[in-house]
Amino acid sequence: MAKIALPMARRVQRAGYPQAVQELKLQTQKLLGLSDDVTISVSELSCREPGCPDVETIVAILRDGEKPTIARVHKSIPEVTLDELKAAFDLRRLPTH
């Protein structure tokens, strides 16, 4: 039987991921000067389609009544650096709150 790949299936979480997720959330909060009531979502997706990166980290800023602000880095969560996070958010174009 052929193995079916789910194009955007979640990756299996490995050791150290919960700490890396928390660190990315804290870095994002400090970087963007976000208050504690703003939700920061960090997730990692894998892709098996041609031309798609093997893995992508998604950091989303969720505010009530607003469209989410999303940053994408083509690395696994523990590999994302602060400089890559800054570049992914393209700070010149972010709304200020």
N, C-alpha and C positions, 0 to 999 in steps of 0.2 A: 504494500500500500504506500502511495506517495505521501510524503510529509507536506502538509499545507502550512505555508508561512503566513502569519497574520501581519500585514504590512506595517501597522502601527501598534503592534502588541507591546505591552509593558514588559520590561526586562525583569529578570529575577533579581531581587535585591541581595547584594552581597554585604559582607562585613564592612563596617565603617560608613555605610550609606546614611543611616539616621544622623550621625554626627556631621557628615558632609552636607546634608540637606539643611540642618540647623545652621551651620556656618554660612551657607549661601544666603539663607534668609536674613541672618544678622548683617552680613556684608551689604545686602540689598537695602535693608532698612537704613543703615548708616550712610551708604552711598547716596541715596535719594532723599534722606532726611524725613523718612516716613514715621508717622506716629504709630503707637501700639495698636490702634484700632483699624489699621489698614491690613488687609489680608495679603500675604505673600505665599504664592503656591510654587513649589519646586517639583518638577517631575522629569522623568527620563523616558524617552521613547526610542524604540529601535525601528529600523526600516529596512526592508529587503528589496525594495524596488530599485531598478537601475537608476543611477545618478543621485540617489538619495544617500546621505551619510549613514554609516552603520548605526550611530547613536546620536541623539540630540537631547540636550538639557534645555528645558523650558522653564523660565522664571516669569511668573505672571503677577502683576500688581492688580488687586481687585478692590475697587472702591464702590460703595453703594451708588447706584444711579449713573455710573460712568462705564464707558467701554474699557475693557482690560488693557493694560499696558503690558506688552509681552516682549521678552528678550529670548533669543535662541542662540545657543552655543553648541557647535558640533563636536562635543566631547561628552564623556560620562561625567556625572555629578562631581565625583571627587577630583577630577582633573581640571575643572573650571577655575581659572585664576581671576583675581580682582580686575586686572586690566582687560581681560576678555569680557567680564561682566559689564564693565564701563562701556566698552565698545559696542556690546550687544544692545545696551539700552540707548545708545546714541544720545548722550545727555544733552546735546544741543537742541533736540527736538521734543524733549519731554515737557509736559505742562508742569508748572510749579504750583505747589499747594502749601 
